[in-house]
Amino acid sequence: MSRTRGTWNTRGTWLAGAALAAVLALTGYAVIRGGDGDSDTAGKGGSSPNVSSSPSAVPTYQVPDDWTEPDRWAALPRGARTDKHGSEVGFPQSTEGALGMAAAANRINIENGRSTVDEQLRIYYSYVDKADQSSNNAKLIEQQALQTDKNLAQQMSVKPGSPLPSGAYMRNTVIGYKVIKKSSDEVSVWLLARVTQKNGEMAKESSSYTRTLNAVVWEDGDWKLSGAATTRAQQDAAMQTEPKIVAPGDEDFNDAGWTAIREAS
């Protein structure tokens, strides 16, 4: 298993990141408080030795041909409304509501006319708690997202700032979860997501799977991503075994303790 050392912003900064092929793409979301962190890449069935809110990705993971039915399925609630940024908000105050919000906050669709900057800032303003919002953090997010857009443009053979090729996209979809700790006003969870990328109409779609630690708190009538809660979640997760990064249908999915999310949720 290889490891790459990542650089994390200082206290209260909003970070995002997931490895897709060789390009750093901002497709998973985590609020971090504290100093340095590690991001690990694992092969099939592997798990990283440290707990980190940075997504771990498995670009080389192959979904088995034989399907093993997941033991646990969930249809998570959707938000009651859409806010001015185009995000689902208004989730119920329940564990399922918290998980539904976390899944929504990690859902991204970058395509022609919708950049990483657009998606990152939308998620930041819609889902981050008040304690972690500041003009400086918003600028840092935008700078990171601009660099990711440049990387995507290069990978898709267009000039930075130009529209993506017709039919090109990058998407992140949460497909499973494992709760770490829960209460009426705070929930921490491992999220399993599938990242897909297509570089044009005739290009072959590529995919990877990521595992991300998220923590949310109940604030002003809705669930929000929280840096303080993420720090507590890291401590709680350090006392547990990280779930393997495996897709629904893999025989290891159930052993890892994942719950699969139904497509219609």
TORVOMAR-86123 format. One record per residue (C-alpha): chain; residue number from 1; residue in three letters; x negated, y negated, z. Coordinates in nm, 4 decimals, padded with zeros to 6 digits, always signed. Each point is the difference from the previous one (the first is absolute). Layout:
REM TORVOMAR-86123
(node 'A',NUM,'ALA',(X,Y,Z));
...
//
This chain:
REM TORVOMAR-86123
(node 'A',1,'MET',(+00.0000,+00.0000,+00.0000));
(node 'A',2,'SER',(-00.1369,-00.3347,-00.0958));
(node 'A',3,'ARG',(+00.0353,-00.3211,+00.1937));
(node 'A',4,'THR',(-00.0172,-00.3595,-00.1073));
(node 'A',5,'ARG',(-00.0386,-00.2755,+00.2539));
(node 'A',6,'GLY',(+00.2528,-00.2778,-00.0445));
(node 'A',7,'THR',(-00.0089,-00.3610,+00.1179));
(node 'A',8,'TRP',(+00.2992,-00.1116,+00.2024));
(node 'A',9,'ASN',(+00.1113,-00.3545,+00.0592));
(node 'A',10,'THR',(+00.0013,-00.1484,+00.3481));
(node 'A',11,'ARG',(+00.2764,-00.0006,+00.2595));
(node 'A',12,'GLY',(+00.3530,-00.0503,-00.1273));
(node 'A',13,'THR',(-00.0803,+00.0506,-00.3688));
(node 'A',14,'TRP',(+00.2287,+00.1866,-00.2380));
(node 'A',15,'LEU',(-00.1809,+00.2626,-00.2072));
(node 'A',16,'ALA',(+00.1015,+00.2470,-00.2665));
(node 'A',17,'GLY',(-00.1830,+00.2550,-00.2014));
(node 'A',18,'ALA',(+00.0053,+00.3443,-00.1639));
(node 'A',19,'ALA',(-00.2447,+00.1702,-00.2332));
(node 'A',20,'LEU',(+00.1435,+00.1014,-00.3358));
(node 'A',21,'ALA',(-00.2664,+00.1564,-00.2208));
(node 'A',22,'ALA',(-00.3044,-00.2246,+00.0332));
(node 'A',23,'VAL',(+00.1932,-00.3261,+00.0322));
(node 'A',24,'LEU',(+00.1023,-00.1598,+00.3295));
(node 'A',25,'ALA',(+00.3720,-00.0703,-00.0314));
(node 'A',26,'LEU',(+00.2110,-00.1677,+00.2661));
(node 'A',27,'THR',(+00.2758,+00.2548,+00.0255));
(node 'A',28,'GLY',(+00.0328,+00.0923,+00.3672));
(node 'A',29,'TYR',(+00.0577,-00.2448,+00.2834));
(node 'A',30,'ALA',(-00.1315,-00.0326,+00.3526));
(node 'A',31,'VAL',(-00.0368,-00.2830,+00.2473));
(node 'A',32,'ILE',(-00.3353,+00.0134,+00.1778));
(node 'A',33,'ARG',(-00.1260,-00.1621,+00.3181));
(node 'A',34,'GLY',(-00.3574,+00.0510,+00.1041));
(node 'A',35,'GLY',(-00.3417,+00.0506,-00.1572));
(node 'A',36,'ASP',(-00.1335,+00.2434,-00.2568));
(node 'A',37,'GLY',(+00.1865,+00.3057,-00.1229));
(node 'A',38,'ASP',(-00.0762,+00.3013,-00.2164));
(node 'A',39,'SER',(+00.1798,+00.1255,-00.3079));
(node 'A',40,'ASP',(-00.0458,+00.3676,-00.0794));
(node 'A',41,'THR',(+00.0696,+00.2022,-00.3108));
(node 'A',42,'ALA',(+00.0912,+00.3648,+00.0472));
(node 'A',43,'GLY',(+00.0429,+00.2963,-00.2290));
(node 'A',44,'LYS',(+00.3045,+00.2256,+00.0024));
(node 'A',45,'GLY',(+00.0831,+00.0953,+00.3534));
(node 'A',46,'GLY',(-00.2652,-00.2306,+00.1459));
(node 'A',47,'SER',(+00.0462,-00.2619,+00.2654));
(node 'A',48,'SER',(-00.2194,-00.2825,+00.1128));
(node 'A',49,'PRO',(-00.1596,+00.0146,+00.3446));
(node 'A',50,'ASN',(+00.0918,-00.3567,+00.0968));
(node 'A',51,'VAL',(+00.3340,-00.1682,+00.0309));
(node 'A',52,'SER',(+00.0289,-00.3010,-00.2259));
(node 'A',53,'SER',(+00.2842,-00.2098,-00.1358));
(node 'A',54,'SER',(-00.1763,-00.0018,-00.3344));
(node 'A',55,'PRO',(+00.1661,+00.2442,-00.2379));
(node 'A',56,'SER',(-00.1935,+00.3193,-00.0699));
(node 'A',57,'ALA',(+00.0439,+00.1119,-00.3602));
(node 'A',58,'VAL',(-00.0418,+00.3278,-00.1826));
(node 'A',59,'PRO',(-00.0420,-00.0813,-00.3722));
(node 'A',60,'THR',(-00.0952,+00.3612,-00.0821));
(node 'A',61,'TYR',(+00.2867,+00.1708,+00.1858));
(node 'A',62,'GLN',(+00.1926,+00.2451,-00.2178));
(node 'A',63,'VAL',(+00.3610,+00.0828,+00.0830));
(node 'A',64,'PRO',(+00.0358,+00.3817,+00.0137));
(node 'A',65,'ASP',(+00.1990,+00.1783,-00.2698));
(node 'A',66,'ASP',(+00.2020,+00.1908,+00.2601));
(node 'A',67,'TRP',(+00.2577,-00.2046,+00.1923));
(node 'A',68,'THR',(+00.0347,+00.0452,+00.3750));
(node 'A',69,'GLU',(+00.3165,-00.1653,+00.1267));
(node 'A',70,'PRO',(-00.0680,-00.2657,+00.2662));
(node 'A',71,'ASP',(+00.1422,+00.0928,+00.3396));
(node 'A',72,'ARG',(+00.1019,-00.3592,+00.0726));
(node 'A',73,'TRP',(+00.1777,-00.2477,-00.2283));
(node 'A',74,'ALA',(+00.1263,-00.3525,+00.0737));
(node 'A',75,'ALA',(+00.2121,-00.2551,-00.1814));
(node 'A',76,'LEU',(-00.1199,-00.3262,+00.1527));
(node 'A',77,'PRO',(+00.2361,-00.2991,+00.0198));
(node 'A',78,'ARG',(-00.0411,-00.2915,-00.2358));
(node 'A',79,'GLY',(-00.0009,-00.3644,+00.1020));
(node 'A',80,'ALA',(+00.3373,-00.1707,+00.0334));
(node 'A',81,'ARG',(-00.0999,-00.2833,-00.2335));
(node 'A',82,'THR',(-00.2707,-00.1404,-00.2254));
(node 'A',83,'ASP',(-00.1944,-00.3054,+00.1174));
(node 'A',84,'LYS',(-00.1162,-00.2967,-00.2092));
(node 'A',85,'HIS',(-00.3228,+00.1814,-00.0848));
(node 'A',86,'GLY',(+00.1868,+00.2944,-00.1505));
(node 'A',87,'SER',(-00.0667,+00.2412,+00.2876));
(node 'A',88,'GLU',(+00.2440,+00.2254,+00.1830));
(node 'A',89,'VAL',(+00.0531,-00.1253,+00.3550));
(node 'A',90,'GLY',(+00.2550,+00.0494,+00.2765));
(node 'A',91,'PHE',(-00.0816,+00.3552,+00.1084));
(node 'A',92,'PRO',(+00.1836,+00.1563,+00.2960));
(node 'A',93,'GLN',(-00.1602,+00.0048,+00.3437));
(node 'A',94,'SER',(-00.0741,+00.3708,+00.0059));
(node 'A',95,'THR',(-00.2990,+00.2217,-00.0689));
(node 'A',96,'GLU',(+00.1418,+00.0715,-00.3456));
(node 'A',97,'GLY',(+00.0444,-00.3726,-00.0606));
(node 'A',98,'ALA',(-00.3620,-00.0646,+00.0960));
(node 'A',99,'LEU',(-00.1167,+00.2743,-00.2363));
(node 'A',100,'GLY',(+00.2198,-00.1351,-00.2789));
(node 'A',101,'MET',(-00.1553,-00.3435,+00.0415));
(node 'A',102,'ALA',(-00.3543,+00.1459,+00.0070));
(node 'A',103,'ALA',(+00.0710,+00.1896,-00.3226));
(node 'A',104,'ALA',(+00.1367,-00.3167,-00.1619));
(node 'A',105,'ALA',(-00.3031,-00.2021,+00.1116));
(node 'A',106,'ASN',(-00.2274,+00.2553,-00.1684));
(node 'A',107,'ARG',(+00.1955,+00.0126,-00.3257));
(node 'A',108,'ILE',(-00.1712,-00.1839,-00.2832));
(node 'A',109,'ASN',(+00.0458,-00.0353,-00.3747));
(node 'A',110,'ILE',(-00.2651,-00.1816,-00.2031));
(node 'A',111,'GLU',(+00.0844,-00.0335,-00.3685));
(node 'A',112,'ASN',(+00.0177,-00.2536,-00.2783));
(node 'A',113,'GLY',(+00.1323,-00.3191,+00.1612));
(node 'A',114,'ARG',(-00.0555,+00.1248,+00.3551));
(node 'A',115,'SER',(-00.3535,-00.0301,+00.1367));
(node 'A',116,'THR',(-00.1713,+00.1281,+00.3124));
(node 'A',117,'VAL',(+00.0034,-00.3569,+00.1317));
(node 'A',118,'ASP',(+00.3782,-00.0132,-00.0423));
(node 'A',119,'GLU',(+00.0508,+00.3294,+00.1805));
(node 'A',120,'GLN',(-00.2479,-00.0642,+00.2809));
(node 'A',121,'LEU',(+00.1418,-00.3400,+00.0884));
(node 'A',122,'ARG',(+00.3578,+00.1267,-00.0250));
(node 'A',123,'ILE',(-00.0755,+00.2757,+00.2504));
(node 'A',124,'TYR',(-00.1954,-00.2338,+00.2261));
(node 'A',125,'TYR',(+00.2751,-00.2610,+00.0271));
(node 'A',126,'SER',(+00.2824,+00.2527,+00.0266));
(node 'A',127,'TYR',(-00.1429,+00.2556,+00.2400));
(node 'A',128,'VAL',(-00.2823,-00.1355,+00.2183));
(node 'A',129,'ASP',(+00.0819,-00.1163,+00.3520));
(node 'A',130,'LYS',(-00.0390,-00.3634,+00.1071));
(node 'A',131,'ALA',(-00.3180,+00.0633,+00.2001));
(node 'A',132,'ASP',(-00.1871,+00.1125,-00.3119));
(node 'A',133,'GLN',(+00.1230,-00.2693,-00.2381));
(node 'A',134,'SER',(-00.2172,-00.3016,-00.0736));
(node 'A',135,'SER',(-00.1001,-00.2058,-00.3021));
(node 'A',136,'ASN',(-00.3528,+00.1366,+00.0278));
(node 'A',137,'ASN',(+00.1183,+00.3592,-00.0057));
(node 'A',138,'ALA',(+00.2206,-00.0710,-00.3010));
(node 'A',139,'LYS',(-00.3002,-00.1426,-00.1851));
(node 'A',140,'LEU',(-00.2116,+00.3030,+00.0850));
(node 'A',141,'ILE',(+00.2700,+00.2322,-00.1301));
(node 'A',142,'GLU',(+00.0265,-00.1969,-00.3219));
(node 'A',143,'GLN',(-00.3779,+00.0105,-00.0501));
(node 'A',144,'GLN',(-00.0083,+00.3773,+00.0485));
(node 'A',145,'ALA',(+00.2947,+00.0500,-00.2319));
(node 'A',146,'LEU',(-00.1579,-00.2186,-00.2701));
(node 'A',147,'GLN',(-00.3096,+00.2191,+00.0052));
(node 'A',148,'THR',(+00.2141,+00.3122,-00.0286));
(node 'A',149,'ASP',(+00.1833,-00.1500,-00.2971));
(node 'A',150,'LYS',(-00.3391,-00.0614,-00.1618));
(node 'A',151,'ASN',(-00.0970,+00.3623,+00.0626));
(node 'A',152,'LEU',(+00.3251,+00.1225,-00.1525));
(node 'A',153,'ALA',(-00.0420,-00.2250,-00.3024));
(node 'A',154,'GLN',(-00.3481,+00.1379,-00.0563));
(node 'A',155,'GLN',(+00.1188,+00.3580,+00.0363));
(node 'A',156,'MET',(+00.2841,-00.0646,-00.2431));
(node 'A',157,'SER',(-00.2304,-00.1752,-00.2504));
(node 'A',158,'VAL',(+00.1583,-00.3451,+00.0126));
(node 'A',159,'LYS',(-00.1431,-00.3354,+00.1058));
(node 'A',160,'PRO',(+00.0571,-00.1060,+00.3637));
(node 'A',161,'GLY',(+00.3142,-00.2102,+00.0188));
(node 'A',162,'SER',(+00.1450,+00.1552,-00.3140));
(node 'A',163,'PRO',(+00.3200,+00.2061,+00.0066));
(node 'A',164,'LEU',(-00.0485,+00.3725,+00.0493));
(node 'A',165,'PRO',(+00.0391,+00.2197,-00.3080));
(node 'A',166,'SER',(+00.3508,+00.1036,-00.0981));
(node 'A',167,'GLY',(+00.1103,+00.2944,+00.2120));
(node 'A',168,'ALA',(-00.2799,-00.0447,+00.2558));
(node 'A',169,'TYR',(+00.0747,+00.0147,+00.3715));
(node 'A',170,'MET',(-00.1228,+00.0892,+00.3470));
(node 'A',171,'ARG',(+00.2506,+00.1221,+00.2578));
(node 'A',172,'ASN',(-00.0113,+00.1073,+00.3624));
(node 'A',173,'THR',(+00.2872,+00.2055,+00.1420));
(node 'A',174,'VAL',(+00.0268,+00.1429,+00.3512));
(node 'A',175,'ILE',(+00.0969,+00.3679,-00.0222));
(node 'A',176,'GLY',(-00.0457,+00.1204,+00.3570));
(node 'A',177,'TYR',(-00.0656,-00.1005,+00.3598));
(node 'A',178,'LYS',(-00.1086,+00.1290,+00.3401));
(node 'A',179,'VAL',(+00.0977,-00.1998,+00.3078));
(node 'A',180,'ILE',(-00.2812,-00.0696,+00.2470));
(node 'A',181,'LYS',(+00.1986,-00.1709,+00.2761));
(node 'A',182,'LYS',(+00.3426,-00.1613,+00.0238));
(node 'A',183,'SER',(+00.2106,-00.2189,+00.2263));
(node 'A',184,'SER',(+00.2971,-00.2290,-00.0460));
(node 'A',185,'ASP',(-00.2183,-00.2954,-00.1018));
(node 'A',186,'GLU',(-00.3225,+00.1537,-00.1369));
(node 'A',187,'VAL',(-00.0738,+00.2903,-00.2350));
(node 'A',188,'SER',(-00.3331,+00.1251,-00.1313));
(node 'A',189,'VAL',(-00.0255,+00.2418,-00.2894));
(node 'A',190,'TRP',(-00.2245,+00.1669,-00.2544));
(node 'A',191,'LEU',(+00.1300,-00.0658,-00.3519));
(node 'A',192,'LEU',(-00.0689,+00.2300,-00.2942));
(node 'A',193,'ALA',(+00.0211,-00.1751,-00.3362));
(node 'A',194,'ARG',(-00.0498,+00.0772,-00.3663));
(node 'A',195,'VAL',(-00.1896,-00.2581,-00.2077));
(node 'A',196,'THR',(+00.0514,+00.0179,-00.3753));
(node 'A',197,'GLN',(-00.1696,-00.1981,-00.2732));
(node 'A',198,'LYS',(+00.0486,-00.0160,-00.3749));
(node 'A',199,'ASN',(-00.2207,-00.2210,-00.2165));
(node 'A',200,'GLY',(+00.2370,-00.0346,-00.2968));
(node 'A',201,'GLU',(+00.2838,+00.1581,-00.1999));
(node 'A',202,'MET',(-00.2161,+00.2814,-00.1373));
(node 'A',203,'ALA',(-00.2221,+00.0447,+00.3067));
(node 'A',204,'LYS',(+00.0307,+00.2979,+00.2317));
(node 'A',205,'GLU',(+00.1329,-00.0744,+00.3474));
(node 'A',206,'SER',(-00.2477,+00.0634,+00.2821));
(node 'A',207,'SER',(+00.0868,+00.0434,+00.3650));
(node 'A',208,'SER',(-00.1414,+00.0310,+00.3494));
(node 'A',209,'TYR',(+00.1421,+00.0490,+00.3489));
(node 'A',210,'THR',(-00.0681,-00.2246,+00.2974));
(node 'A',211,'ARG',(+00.0469,+00.0205,+00.3756));
(node 'A',212,'THR',(+00.0488,-00.3297,+00.1823));
(node 'A',213,'LEU',(+00.0616,-00.0886,+00.3638));
(node 'A',214,'ASN',(+00.2738,-00.2602,+00.0509));
(node 'A',215,'ALA',(+00.1531,-00.1483,+00.3159));
(node 'A',216,'VAL',(+00.3110,-00.2158,+00.0143));
(node 'A',217,'VAL',(+00.1758,-00.1985,+00.2715));
(node 'A',218,'TRP',(+00.3542,-00.1311,+00.0407));
(node 'A',219,'GLU',(-00.0084,-00.3780,-00.0417));
(node 'A',220,'ASP',(+00.2846,-00.2472,-00.0583));
(node 'A',221,'GLY',(+00.2476,+00.2666,-00.1047));
(node 'A',222,'ASP',(-00.2205,+00.2002,-00.2355));
(node 'A',223,'TRP',(-00.3111,+00.2205,-00.0110));
(node 'A',224,'LYS',(-00.3355,-00.1639,-00.0738));
(node 'A',225,'LEU',(-00.3558,+00.1225,-00.0542));
(node 'A',226,'SER',(-00.2146,-00.0955,+00.2980));
(node 'A',227,'GLY',(-00.3737,-00.0230,+00.0558));
(node 'A',228,'ALA',(+00.0322,+00.0500,+00.3758));
(node 'A',229,'ALA',(+00.2189,+00.3053,-00.0524));
(node 'A',230,'THR',(-00.2478,+00.1359,-00.2546));
(node 'A',231,'THR',(-00.2783,-00.0190,+00.2587));
(node 'A',232,'ARG',(+00.2159,+00.1986,+00.2432));
(node 'A',233,'ALA',(+00.0854,+00.2462,-00.2770));
(node 'A',234,'GLN',(-00.3677,+00.0582,-00.0746));
(node 'A',235,'GLN',(-00.0576,+00.0869,+00.3643));
(node 'A',236,'ASP',(+00.2973,+00.2363,+00.0067));
(node 'A',237,'ALA',(-00.0975,+00.1628,-00.3306));
(node 'A',238,'ALA',(-00.3529,+00.0588,+00.1262));
(node 'A',239,'MET',(+00.1518,+00.2448,+00.2500));
(node 'A',240,'GLN',(+00.1622,+00.2021,-00.2788));
(node 'A',241,'THR',(-00.1113,+00.1880,-00.3099));
(node 'A',242,'GLU',(+00.0340,-00.1973,-00.3209));
(node 'A',243,'PRO',(+00.2438,+00.1679,-00.2410));
(node 'A',244,'LYS',(-00.1594,+00.1417,-00.3136));
(node 'A',245,'ILE',(+00.0600,-00.1868,-00.3239));
(node 'A',246,'VAL',(+00.2168,+00.2465,-00.1879));
(node 'A',247,'ALA',(+00.3025,-00.0500,-00.2230));
(node 'A',248,'PRO',(+00.3495,+00.1348,+00.0680));
(node 'A',249,'GLY',(+00.0108,+00.3517,-00.1427));
(node 'A',250,'ASP',(-00.3490,+00.0847,+00.1208));
(node 'A',251,'GLU',(+00.0026,+00.2797,+00.2580));
(node 'A',252,'ASP',(-00.2151,-00.2202,+00.2280));
(node 'A',253,'PHE',(+00.2625,-00.2777,+00.0007));
(node 'A',254,'ASN',(+00.2051,+00.1640,+00.2741));
(node 'A',255,'ASP',(-00.3004,+00.0993,+00.2080));
(node 'A',256,'ALA',(-00.1196,-00.3628,-00.0100));
(node 'A',257,'GLY',(+00.3290,-00.1108,+00.1612));
(node 'A',258,'TRP',(+00.1223,-00.2210,-00.2857));
(node 'A',259,'THR',(+00.3661,-00.0810,-00.0593));
(node 'A',260,'ALA',(+00.0858,-00.0424,-00.3674));
(node 'A',261,'ILE',(+00.2028,-00.3008,-00.1120));
(node 'A',262,'ARG',(+00.2822,+00.0665,-00.2405));
(node 'A',263,'GLU',(-00.0149,-00.1918,-00.3268));
(node 'A',264,'ALA',(+00.3430,-00.1527,+00.0542));
(node 'A',265,'SER',(-00.0913,-00.1442,+00.3410));
//
